[in-house]
Amino acid sequence: MVVIRGATTIPCDEKQEIQKAVKELLEQIESCNLLKKEEIVSIVFSSTSDIHSYYPAKAAREAGFGSCSLFSSMEPEIDGGLGLCIRVMLFVEKDMMPRHVYLRGAKVLRRDITSVYNVAIDGPAGSGKSTVARRLAADYNILYLDTGAMYRACAVKALEAKVNLEDETAIVDLMRSVKLDVEYENGIQKTLLDGENVSEKIRLPHVSMAASIVSKHPSVRMHMAEKQREIARKMSCVLDGRDIGTFVLPDADFKFYLTARPEVRAKRRYDELVAKGHEVDFEALKADILRRDIQDSTRAIAPLKQAEDAVLIDTSDMTVEEVVTLIKQKMQEKI
């Protein structure tokens, strides 16, 4: 059994306004969730205490949703609450990811699904931020933007061109001739460098370290940050990195900072690389991660740090599901 939620408002307490609003709300829920009416087990309405002229359940029956059980109730009066509001819950016999619908003035009740919003997830390497960000984006049906992949692609180009990674001028000159694109295929981000898909190549350990060096250059960070902001302005997305909440999107709607003990982070990255067939020395990998922590947190421009308004989560002893659940809870509390 799945529950789909929704809400709408009416301009005044009149029968025809209630009929029109209920019809619009139910039809949009039906369309967005690809529902068949026979899949709806029951529909439960609640309306604010300033609505008296007509029962939303009657309006639903008149709109063609009479094959299931219907129920209407009145909410208690709440000071400062949204007025002239009709809420609904549809109980559906279907295995699906529900898409909730909030219309008209009720959009303020769920800004997370009714307008463009961004979720910033920062943290050091191996803290689990990329895995969590992907899961969160999938659950909310929004874009996942892997910002680190963009810096890694720059590092790949610099390594292949044998450019001194510490030479900012040389790196900037190289970037001017690079074509860097981010594409999405079946919800998965692909990083293209001069037309080549480098999504696997950018995850190699030596590329990770090189990306940390390249990304400390102010001109590189400014260039990448603007690309990321451009995407975030257009669509709701989850972004993970080291400076999303502090530099790239300081006004992000939701901010989180994930961390974990160094040995835990090293083990996660070790398991990931071994699973892909790479031979890795655990102690060397752990040392690289610690060096990268220092390098990322001490760079002059947009260093790795927790934003003042970010929620801190230590993922050392948590599963991915537990972290995702906690983040969703914190987001809902803010809404």
N, C-alpha and C positions, 0 to 999 in steps of 0.2 A: 504494500500500500504506500503510495506517494502522496504528499500533501503539497498542493500548489497554492501560494498565497497571492493576494492582490488587493488593491485599494484604489479608490477614486474619490473625487469630491463633486459636489453639485453647487451651482451658483445660488440656488434658493430652494426652500423646502416645498416643492411642487411635484405632483404626481408625474407629470410628463418629463420633468428633469430627472427624476429617479429612474423612470423607465429607460430613458435614453442612456443614462450613465451606466446602469447595470448591463444593458445589452452590449454597449461598447466594451465594457470591461471583460465580460464573459467571452465575447467573440475574439478579443485579442488574446486572452489566455488560451482559448481553444486553438487559435492559429499558431501562436508562438510555440506551443507544446505539441503540435500535430496530433491533437486529440480527436477521438471519435466520441460522440455523446454517450454511447453505450459503455465506454470505459470509465465514465464518471459515476462513482458510487453515491456520493452525496455532496451537497453544496451548503455551506454554513455561512450566513451573513451576520455581521454586527454593524450597527450604525450609531453614530453619535446621538446624544440626547436631544439635539436640536432638529432631528428629522422625525416627523410624525405623520406626514400626509399619505404615505404609502409604504407597504412592506417590500423590501428588496426581493424577498423570495417570490412574491407574486409577480414582480417585474421579470424575474428570471424565467418563470413558467411561461409568461407571455412571449418571451424572447426565444422560446423553443427549447429551453433546458428543463423540461418537466418530466423526463424519463427517470430521474433519480430523486432521492429524498431531498427536500428543501427545508431550510430552517432559518428564521430571522430572530435576532435578539437586539436589545438596546444596551449600549455601553454606559457605564456610570459616568457622571459628569466629572471632567478633569480640568482644573484650572490651567489655562495656558495651552490646552490640547488643541489639535487641529479640528476645526469645526466643519459641519456639513460633510462628514466623511463616511463613506461606506467601505467596509472591509469585507473580504471574502476568503474562505478556504475551500478548495476543491479536493476531495478525497478521491484519488484515482487508482484504479486497478491496472497498473502498468509499470514495467521496469524501465525507468528513465531518470535522467537528470532534470529536475523541474526548472522551468524558467518562470520566475515570478514577475508579475506585471503591476506597475504602479503608474497611474495616469493622473493628469490634471494636477491639482494642488497636492495630491498625495505623493507626488514624486519626492517631496522633501523628507518623507518617511524612510526612503531607501535611496540615498544619493549614490550608493555603491553600484546600483544596477540601472539607474535612470539617467545618468549623466556621465561625461568623461571623467574618470578618476584614475589616480596612479598610486601604486603600492611600491614603496622603496624598501628594499631589503639589502642591508649592508653587512659586512663582516669579513673576517680574514679567510684565507684559503682553507678549505676543508670543513668549514663550519656548517655546511649543508644548505647554504643559501640558494644555490642554483637548483638543486633537487626540489627544495621546498617551493621556490618561485615557479617552477614548471607545474607542479601539482596545483598550486594555488590558482594560477592562470587557467589551467584546464577546468578546475572546479567552478570558477566564476565565468568561464567561457569568454575570457579576454586574452589579449596578446601577452606573450612572454618575450621580453626583449633582453637578450643576453649581451649586456654591455661589455663584459670582459672579452667576449669573442672579437669585438672590434679592435681592441688593443692588441690582442694576440695575433690578429691578422697583420697588423703593422709590424709586429715583432718578426713574424715569418718573413715578410718582405725585406726587412733590414738584415736578417741573418743570411738570407739567400743572396743578397747584394753585397754581403761582407762589409757592411757599414759599421763603423764604431758606434755602439749603442749609447755611449755617453756623449756623443757629439750631437748636440741638439740641432745645430745648423744643418748637418748632413742628413739627419733624420727628417727634418722639415722639407729639405730639398727633395728627398726621396718620396715623401708623401704627396708632393705636388703632382707626381706622375703616376700615382697609384689610383686604380679604380676599385673602390671598396663598396660592396653592395650587401644588403641583408635581405634575403628572400624567405618566404614562408611556404612550406609545402606540407599539407595535411597537419597544420598547426605546429610544425617543427621548423625552427630557425636554421637556415643554411647561410654560412658566411662565404661570400665569393670574393676572391682576391684576383683582380685582373681576369675575371671570368672563370677562374678555377675554384672549385668547391674545396675549401681548406678546413672544413668542419672537424675532420679527424686530426689533421696535422697540427692544428693549434692547441691540442690538448697534451702534447708531449711535454715532459718535465722541463727540458731545456728552453722550450718556447715560453712556458709559464714564467720562468725566471727572466727571460729576455723581455717579456711583456711588462714585468714590474719595472724594469729599467727604462724602457721606452715611455711608459705612461707617466713617469715623473716629470717629463719635459712639459712646461706650461703650454707651449704652442700646440703640442699634440693633444693635450687634455682639453684645451679650449675647442679645438676642431671637432673632437669626438663628442664632447658634451653638447655642442650645438646640434649635432646630428640626432642625438638621443632626445633632446628637448623637442625637436621638430616632430619626431614620431609621437612623443607623449602628449603633445598638444592636440593631435588629431584623433587619438583613440585611447580608450582605457587600456592600461597595461601594467604588468608587474615588471619592475626593473631590479636587477641585483648587481651589486658591485662593491666598491669600497668608499665611494663618495656620493652616492645617489641622494641620500637624504640631507647631506651637508652642502653639496656643490651643484650637482646636476639638476636636482629637483628639490630645492629647499622648501618649497611650498606643497610638496606631495601630500595627498589627503591622509595617507597612512604610512607610518615609518616603523621599521623594525631593524634591530641590530642583533645578528646571530653570532654566537661564539661557541667555543668548545675547547677542552684541554688540548694542548699541542699533540700529545700522543694519540688522542682520538682522531684528530684531524689528519694526522699523518697516516693512520691506519685506513681511514676512509679513502684517501687518495691512492694509497698503495693497492687496496683491493680493486679500485676502479681501473687502474692501469694494468694490473695483472690480468683482470678479466678481459682486457682488450689484447692480451698477448704480449705485453711489454715486459722485459726483464728489468726489475727495479730493486735497488738496495734500500731497505726500509730506513736504516739509520741515515743514509745520505739524503733520502727524501725528507725525512723529519728535519734535518739540518737546513735543507733548502727552504722549507716552510717557515722555520724560525727566522732565517735571514730575510725572507720576503716580508715577514711581519714587521721587522725593524725598518726595512727599506720603505714599505708602504706607509708606515705610520710616522715616518720622519721626513718625508719629502716636503718640499716647500709649498707646493701647490696642491690643494685639496687632499690632504693626507687622510689615511684611514683612521676614522674615529667615529664614535657614536654621536649621532645628532642629539641635541638636548631633549627633543620631544619624541625620540624613538623609544620603542619598547624593547628592553634588553631580554634576550632569551638565550640561556645556556643549553645547547642541544646535546651536550656530552652523553647524557644518559636518557635521551628521548628518541623515540622512533620518528620517522618522517610523518606518520599519521598524527602522532601526538603534537608535533610542532605545528602542522597545518591546522589542526583543530584549535590550538591555542591562539594562533594568529587570527583565525576566523572569529573566535570569541572576542578578541580584543577589538577587531574591526566593528563587530556588531555593537559592542559597548559604546564605541565612539559615535556610531550612527544614532 
